[in-house]
Amino acid sequence: MKVNGTHYRSIWFDHDLSEVRIIDQRWLPHRFEVVSLTTLDAFATAIRDMWVRGAPLIGATAAYGMAIEMARDASDAAMNHAWDKLHTTRPTAINLKWALDRCRAALLPLPVDERAGAALQLAHEIADEDVEINRNIGLNGLEIIRQIAARKPAGEPVRLLTHCNAGWPATVDWGTATSPMYHAFEEGIPIHVWVDETRPRNQGAMTSWELGSHGISHSYITDNAGGHLMQQGMVDMVITGTDRTTATGDVCNKIGTYLKALAARDNGVPFYVALPSPTIDWTVRDGVAEIPIEDRPEREVTFALGKLTDGTIGEVQVAPDGSPGGNPAFDVTPARLVTGLITERGVAEASEAGLAKMFPDLKGRAQ
Ligand SMILES: CSC[C@@H](O)[C@@H](O)C(=O)COP(=O)(O)O
């Protein structure tokens, strides 16, 4: 999508430099900075420390990390080392393992001298596929927005609430939850997006930045405002992303998503999840019991990062001296609270049968 009129993906291969480039998201939305990743260590750091983040982008970055390592050393040992190193960076988003497994399965049978070229080609394919998946999620979500718009007085906006950043910076392009918004906007359907701040990393600021860059009406709201807005009839639809969705339709996403789903259910607001198929973990049935929830550093909670009044980016301490922080980064919304899963193939019921019907060819795939 566009930044100051220029089209960017969140990750790309610069053919002139022969380097992988990313937007360093630690500084968004206050500073737009592009950096190169040139070593396996740099890729691992970028994923772990959230220079890149969002399940689909984490997967694409891991694939490029594998390619960079294969260019250095394409032996089986180097491939397994890269798999292990990248896999341990973040535990919750399943796209990481999905991409690494896909790379290893494709590369291992090849002669060593063919692996580097094949790995780079595969990373490009994974990135391109992500763009296409998200574009199609947008078209399928657009249909839901159209239906809501058709029930409203002409000109009245469809009001969507979203949590975290499931926008284009969290993917290679388009975003998952934001893709239907972009498509609706392009079609001229008036929309307004309530954007949850999403403490502690404030991914909502990124969502607000990208929506603002495209001229989409939005409000940046506190994480606790959603329930009130729903009670007041000010939300027509919730749409979030997901980091891992089970074979039975349980949705793991950024911490706080579950509370939004509960409030949506209590107020009769449809709760949709934008789900690319690589984010389905077909090996997990009970999301609450089985999905590993990332526990992130307490400093992310006890301090807040932002633009200071002098324009520099810095941290301020928000917790009292000595108070420990707690920082579970994701939660699980049970399938029963999910109205539908907007996939690249259509809207699936959040259930084992619904996902199996939509993806009969993928069902049972080992992650
Ligand atoms: C399209 S991205 C869906 C999710 O990955 C997103 O909502 C999210 O939870 C991102 O978490 P993050 O911790 O920023 O990587």
PDBQT file of the ligand as one rigid body, heavy atoms in Angstrom, charges set to zero:
ROOT
HETATM    1  C1  LIG A 401      -2.602  -9.937   9.759  1.00  0.00    +0.000 C 
HETATM    2  S1  LIG A 401      -1.901 -10.056  11.198  1.00  0.00    +0.000 SA
HETATM    3  C2  LIG A 401      -2.896 -10.821  12.445  1.00  0.00    +0.000 C 
HETATM    4  C3  LIG A 401      -2.164 -10.808  13.678  1.00  0.00    +0.000 C 
HETATM    5  O1  LIG A 401      -0.842 -11.192  13.450  1.00  0.00    +0.000 OA
HETATM    6  C4  LIG A 401      -2.205  -9.449  14.366  1.00  0.00    +0.000 C 
HETATM    7  O2  LIG A 401      -3.519  -9.113  14.666  1.00  0.00    +0.000 OA
HETATM    8  C5  LIG A 401      -1.401  -9.554  15.600  1.00  0.00    +0.000 C 
HETATM    9  O3  LIG A 401      -1.852 -10.042  16.598  1.00  0.00    +0.000 OA
HETATM   10  C6  LIG A 401      -0.006  -9.107  15.495  1.00  0.00    +0.000 C 
HETATM   11  O4  LIG A 401       0.715  -9.313  16.673  1.00  0.00    +0.000 OA
HETATM   12  P1  LIG A 401       2.193  -8.789  16.784  1.00  0.00    +0.000 P 
HETATM   13  O5  LIG A 401       2.556  -9.066  18.211  1.00  0.00    +0.000 OA
HETATM   14  O6  LIG A 401       2.194  -7.334  16.436  1.00  0.00    +0.000 OA
HETATM   15  O7  LIG A 401       3.030  -9.624  15.823  1.00  0.00    +0.000 OA
ENDROOT
TORSDOF 0
